[in-house]
Amino acid sequence: MQIPVRRLCESIRAVIFLLLGALSVARGDNISEADGQAAPVGPPSSKEVTGKQLEAKAVEEAPVKTTEPWQITVAGPGWLANVSGHTGFHGVNPYVDVGIGQLLKHVNVIFSFGAEVQKGRFGVHGDVLYLNDQAGTGESSGLVSKVDLGLQQFLGEFFASYRVIDEPRGWLDLLAGFRYTYLGQQVGLQANNTAINAASTQLVDAFAQQLTTPNSDLRTLVQQNIVDKLTSLNGNNPPLPVGPIAGQEPGKIRDAVQQLIANQDPELAAAIRTGAQARANQLKAQLAGQVANKLTSQLNRSFSFYDSWTDPLIGLRGRLNLTKAFYLTAETDVGGFGIGSDIAVQAYAALGCQITRSIFTEVGYRYLYDDFRDENANDFLYQLSLHGAQITVGLKF
């Protein structure tokens, strides 16, 4: 029996709909079963919490490393230094004691500057000081009418530092570096012509009188009439810390004058012994003029001396914060060790105030002692201490 085509198509369509419906019912049962088997909602276990924290840390970005900032400091230290000690040449080392008032009175140029760069625990710092002074001394007596003194001194320090302690209350640095010292000194003499003429005549007259007596002592006469009137060349109580550069001149002048008179001794002695008074007076006048000319040429002169040396240094520097604004600071170093100076010691202590974040000031005291000898440069001795209050104003960047 044949089934009409139309009914056959309808039967196929019905079967397809039944199959699709069955699939839909089966899928819905699976979803419901899975929902029914889900764990009840409640607080997560400790293991779940730990796992989530580890997972969060894993996706968290790595922290950015912070670099230490550069800190730059510039300052103008005003050191009111007095100078005292011994300095000189060839064993003539008078004591000098010159106050800051005297130095400032005769100053031509003075310059002082300090700077520091710090990054983390490492840093470098240094400072320079330059002084140029000129003074003159008028002599009321003696064969020298005026002594002009000149002084140029440069001090330059450089240190590398390492911060061994760095706390909120303060810090402590180890220092290693060097100090360079340059020294220039000048002495200018002006002859006292009136005193020289009188001393020369007096010397020759005294010598002529001794020629008539036994045991004539020319050296003593020259010492009394000439050398004893050259005390201004010894460098005692100078207005500036300048050594007696012309300190050897009195001995040289004594020998030159003594030789000059000795050369005229036979002729003058013969005129005196034969009673040729006119000839004797003529020879004495000529000799006195020669002595005066020799003295004038020797005493209208300028003398200069220059030297420099470098000292290796080691030291400490620290700071203690008292409050947010006020602090104590100190620094000390020692060096030389026979490389430059025999010994060089410096110490500084001050009370500081951080006026603003960038501006600071310090009021303290600085002491520097230097013992330097140079046997190859006129046996020069520099054994001086510089000491006095220091006022510093600076900026931090």
C-alpha positions in Angstrom: 0.0 0.0 0.0 1.5 3.2 -1.1 1.7 6.2 1.3 1.0 9.5 -0.2 4.0 11.8 -0.6 2.4 14.6 1.5 1.8 12.4 4.5 5.3 11.0 4.2 6.8 14.5 4.4 4.7 15.3 7.4 5.8 12.1 9.2 9.5 12.9 8.6 9.0 16.4 9.9 7.4 15.1 13.0 10.3 12.7 13.7 12.8 15.5 13.3 10.9 17.7 15.8 10.8 14.8 18.3 14.5 14.2 18.0 15.3 17.9 18.6 13.0 18.0 21.6 14.7 15.0 23.1 18.1 16.6 22.7 16.9 19.8 24.4 15.5 17.9 27.3 18.8 15.9 27.8 20.9 19.1 27.7 18.7 20.7 30.3 19.0 17.7 32.6 22.8 17.9 32.5 22.9 21.6 33.4 20.4 21.1 36.2 22.5 18.2 37.6 25.7 20.2 37.5 23.9 23.1 39.3 22.6 20.7 41.9 26.1 19.3 42.5 27.8 22.8 43.0 29.4 23.5 46.4 27.4 25.6 48.8 28.4 29.3 49.1 30.4 30.1 52.2 33.8 31.6 53.5 36.8 30.3 51.5 39.2 28.0 53.2 42.8 29.0 54.3 44.3 27.2 51.4 42.0 29.0 49.0 43.0 32.4 50.5 46.7 31.6 50.4 46.4 30.6 46.8 44.7 33.8 45.9 47.3 35.9 47.7 50.1 34.1 45.8 48.3 34.6 42.6 47.8 38.3 43.3 51.5 38.7 44.1 52.4 36.9 41.0 50.5 39.4 38.8 51.7 42.4 40.9 54.3 44.6 39.2 57.9 44.5 40.6 58.7 47.6 42.8 60.7 50.3 41.1 64.2 50.8 42.5 64.8 54.4 43.8 68.2 56.0 43.0 70.0 58.1 45.5 69.7 61.8 44.5 72.7 64.0 43.9 73.2 66.7 46.5 75.3 69.7 45.7 76.5 72.3 48.3 78.3 75.6 47.8 79.5 77.8 50.6 81.4 80.9 51.4 83.5 80.3 54.6 84.7 83.5 56.2 87.7 82.4 58.3 88.9 85.2 60.6 92.3 83.6 61.1 95.1 84.9 63.3 98.7 83.7 62.5 101.4 82.9 65.0 104.5 80.8 65.1 108.0 80.7 63.7 109.1 81.3 60.1 112.4 82.2 58.5 115.6 81.2 56.6 119.0 79.8 57.4 118.2 79.3 61.0 117.0 82.9 61.5 113.4 82.1 62.5 111.8 84.9 64.5 108.4 84.5 66.2 105.5 86.2 64.4 102.1 87.0 65.8 99.7 88.8 63.4 96.1 89.2 64.2 93.2 89.1 61.8 92.7 92.9 62.2 96.2 93.5 60.9 95.7 91.1 58.0 92.5 92.7 56.9 93.9 96.2 57.3 96.6 95.5 54.7 94.6 93.1 52.4 94.6 93.6 48.6 92.6 90.5 47.6 90.9 87.8 49.7 88.8 84.9 48.3 87.3 81.9 49.9 85.0 79.2 48.4 83.8 75.7 49.3 81.8 73.0 47.4 80.6 69.5 47.9 78.9 66.8 45.8 77.3 63.9 47.6 75.5 60.8 46.2 74.4 58.1 48.6 77.3 57.2 50.9 80.0 58.6 48.5 81.0 62.2 48.1 83.8 64.7 47.3 84.3 68.1 48.8 86.9 70.8 48.8 87.6 74.5 49.5 90.1 77.2 48.5 91.5 80.3 50.3 93.6 83.0 48.7 95.1 86.0 50.5 97.1 88.9 49.0 98.4 91.4 51.5 100.9 94.3 51.3 102.2 96.4 54.2 105.0 98.9 54.8 107.0 99.8 57.9 108.7 103.1 58.5 111.9 103.1 60.4 112.6 106.0 62.8 116.3 105.1 63.1 118.7 102.8 61.4 120.1 102.6 57.9 116.8 101.5 56.3 114.1 104.2 56.0 111.3 101.8 55.0 110.6 98.1 54.6 107.8 97.0 52.3 106.3 93.5 52.8 104.2 91.4 50.4 102.4 88.2 51.0 100.5 85.8 48.7 99.1 82.6 50.1 96.9 79.9 48.6 95.4 76.9 50.4 93.4 74.3 48.4 91.9 71.2 49.9 90.2 68.2 48.2 88.7 65.2 50.0 86.9 62.0 48.9 84.5 60.8 51.6 82.6 57.6 52.5 79.6 57.7 54.9 80.1 54.9 57.4 77.1 56.0 59.6 73.9 57.5 58.1 71.1 57.9 60.6 68.2 60.4 61.0 70.1 61.9 64.0 73.3 62.4 62.1 76.2 60.9 60.1 79.9 60.2 60.1 82.3 60.3 57.1 85.8 58.9 56.5 88.0 61.3 54.6 91.1 60.9 52.4 92.6 63.7 50.3 95.3 66.3 50.1 96.1 70.0 50.8 98.1 72.2 48.4 99.9 75.2 49.9 101.5 78.0 47.8 103.4 80.8 49.5 104.9 84.0 48.0 106.8 86.6 50.1 108.5 89.8 49.1 110.6 92.4 51.0 111.5 95.8 49.6 114.1 98.0 51.2 114.6 101.7 51.0 117.9 103.1 52.1 118.1 106.0 54.7 120.7 108.1 52.9 121.2 110.6 55.7 121.8 107.9 58.2 124.1 106.0 55.8 126.3 109.0 55.2 126.6 109.7 58.9 127.4 106.1 59.8 130.0 105.8 57.0 131.8 108.9 58.2 131.7 107.8 61.8 133.1 104.3 60.8 136.0 105.7 58.8 136.9 108.2 61.6 136.9 105.5 64.2 139.0 103.2 62.0 141.5 106.1 61.4 141.9 106.6 65.1 142.5 102.9 65.7 145.3 102.9 63.2 147.4 104.9 65.6 146.9 102.4 68.3 147.8 98.7 68.5 145.3 95.9 68.2 142.9 97.6 65.8 139.7 95.6 65.4 138.0 96.5 62.1 135.3 93.8 62.4 134.1 95.2 65.7 133.9 98.7 64.3 131.9 97.6 61.3 129.6 95.6 63.6 129.0 98.6 65.9 128.6 101.3 63.3 126.9 99.5 60.5 125.4 96.0 61.3 123.8 97.0 64.6 121.8 99.6 62.7 120.3 97.0 60.3 117.9 95.4 62.9 114.9 96.0 60.6 116.2 93.2 58.4 115.8 90.6 61.1 112.1 90.4 60.7 111.1 90.9 64.3 107.4 91.8 64.9 106.4 92.1 61.2 103.0 93.5 60.3 102.5 90.5 58.1 103.6 86.8 58.6 106.6 87.2 56.2 109.9 85.7 57.0 113.2 87.7 57.1 114.1 87.2 53.5 116.8 89.8 53.8 118.0 88.4 57.1 121.4 87.3 55.5 122.1 90.8 54.2 123.7 92.3 57.4 126.4 89.6 57.4 127.1 90.1 53.7 127.2 93.9 54.2 129.6 93.5 57.1 132.0 91.4 55.0 131.8 93.8 52.0 132.5 96.9 54.0 135.3 95.3 55.9 137.0 94.2 52.7 136.5 97.7 51.2 138.2 99.4 54.2 140.9 96.8 54.4 141.9 97.6 50.8 142.5 101.2 51.7 144.2 100.4 55.0 147.9 100.7 53.9 147.6 104.1 52.1 145.5 105.7 54.9 147.8 104.3 57.6 150.9 105.7 55.8 149.3 109.2 55.5 148.4 109.2 59.2 151.8 107.9 60.4 153.7 110.5 58.3 151.5 113.3 59.6 150.1 114.2 56.1 146.8 115.4 57.6 145.5 116.9 54.3 146.1 113.6 52.5 144.7 111.6 55.4 141.5 113.7 55.4 141.2 113.3 51.6 141.5 109.5 51.9 139.0 109.3 54.7 136.4 111.3 52.7 136.9 109.1 49.7 136.6 106.0 51.8 133.5 107.2 53.6 131.9 107.9 50.2 132.8 104.4 49.0 131.3 102.8 52.1 128.1 104.9 51.7 127.7 103.9 48.1 128.2 100.3 49.0 125.6 100.5 51.7 123.1 102.4 49.5 123.4 99.9 46.7 122.9 97.0 49.1 119.9 98.6 50.9 117.9 99.8 47.9 116.9 96.3 46.9 114.0 93.9 46.7 114.0 90.3 47.8 111.4 87.6 47.0 110.8 84.0 47.9 108.3 81.4 46.6 107.6 77.8 47.6 104.8 75.2 47.5 104.1 71.8 48.9 101.4 69.1 48.9 100.3 67.1 52.0 98.3 63.8 51.9 95.5 63.9 54.5 93.2 61.5 56.3 90.4 62.5 58.6 86.9 62.3 59.9 83.8 64.5 59.5 80.4 64.3 61.2 77.2 65.9 62.1 74.7 65.6 64.9 71.2 67.0 64.5 69.9 68.7 67.6 66.6 69.8 66.3 65.0 70.2 62.9 66.8 73.5 62.4 70.0 73.3 64.5 72.9 70.9 64.4 76.5 70.4 65.5 79.2 69.6 62.9 82.9 68.9 63.2 85.9 67.9 61.0 89.5 67.0 61.6 92.3 65.8 59.5 96.0 65.0 59.9 98.7 64.7 57.2 102.0 65.6 55.7 103.8 62.5 57.1 107.1 63.9 55.7 105.9 63.8 52.1 105.1 67.6 52.2 105.0 68.9 55.7 106.5 67.1 58.6 103.1 67.3 60.2 99.9 69.1 59.4 96.8 69.1 61.6 93.5 70.8 61.2 90.3 70.8 63.3 86.9 72.5 62.9 83.8 72.6 65.0 80.6 74.7 64.6 77.0 75.2 65.5 74.9 75.2 62.3 71.4 76.4 61.5 69.3 75.2 58.5 67.5 78.5 57.9 65.5 77.2 54.9 65.5 73.9 53.0 68.3 75.3 50.8 70.1 77.9 52.9 72.3 77.2 56.0 74.8 79.0 58.1 77.5 77.9 60.6 79.4 79.7 63.3 82.5 77.9 64.6 86.2 77.8 65.1 89.0 76.5 62.8 92.6 75.6 63.6 95.4 74.7 61.2 99.0 73.9 62.1 101.6 73.3 59.5 105.3 72.4 60.1 107.1 72.5 56.8 110.8 72.7 56.1 112.6 73.0 52.8 116.4 72.7 53.1 116.9 73.1 49.4 115.2 76.6 49.4 117.4 78.7 51.7 116.6 76.3 54.6 113.1 77.7 54.8 111.0 77.0 57.9 107.2 77.4 58.0 106.0 76.5 61.4 102.8 78.5 61.8 99.3 78.0 63.1 96.3 79.7 61.7 93.4 79.9 64.1 90.2 81.9 64.6 86.4 82.0 64.3 84.7 81.0 61.0 81.3 82.1 59.8 79.9 80.1 56.8 76.9 80.7 54.6 75.9 78.1 52.1 73.3 76.8 49.7 72.2 73.2 49.1 70.8 72.0 45.7 
